[in-house]
């Protein structure tokens, strides 16, 4: 199961907000979400709207990037078929830019603010206060309380996050990009010897794979809450994934030849990070991602851009 999300900063996403600022356009989006692909005539018939009005609104939605259209042959001429692009739209203000050094920009991403996912059970989420939704039910990853998540786990699949490319806001070029996160394998119970190949993808490009040695439960994580049983995953390894002109590295060790140029960061307003375990992984041992309130490091997923 895969869901697609859009995160909109109201200060920068005005065209998208304008696209939503019409009952007719909202009705079109809702219909496409519920029914799937429809042509303009079908939309007009179902919503009881003039075809000219539907055509105008479809054009505005397409310009805003909220729907995708394609022209297909019909019995008489051609027809425009429309599809909804996103299953959910989140309106949030962008994270505050924190400059820890003159040439660095940091953005902290809460675990639950993923923009798309595809996971298989065993899987689940929890906050510092308790379990979110139902265990081992992938649909729980749609629960609104996911925004409070401090621990996410699944067996196969991925979660994807959309970071703002704040280097573009400051008109600076990126010389290095880093991602810091606390990770471990995932096994029912825990096992220090349970390898898992965890792959990171940035803007659709696989930057490399780190093999987690195990799922750690020998002692309680420094920030793991008391209600979380000791037989559950307690903490992970804090990993630093870094990409520059020389390649991609994890904790200073090269994992691939992918460079900044391959990511085409200057062409994108956002930086999409996908974290997951592939079906064809040599060691498909699942994944735990630790955030605030869990593990040994009280932090979310951190993006650091080093600029020139």
Protein Blocks (a to p, Z undefined) as FASTA:
>chain_A
ZZddddddfklmmmmmmmmmcfklmmmmmmmmmnopadfklmmmmnopafklmmmmmmmm
mmnopaccdddddfehcadddddfbfbdcdddddddddfbfkbccddddfklcfbdcddd
ddddddfkbcehjehilklmmpmklmmpcbdcdfbdcdddddddfklmnopacfbdcddd
ddddddehiafblcddddddeehiafbdcddfbdcfkbccfklcfklcfkbcfbdcdddd
dddfkbcceehiafbfcdfklnommlpcbdcddddddfklfblgbjadddehiajbdcdd
ddddddZZ
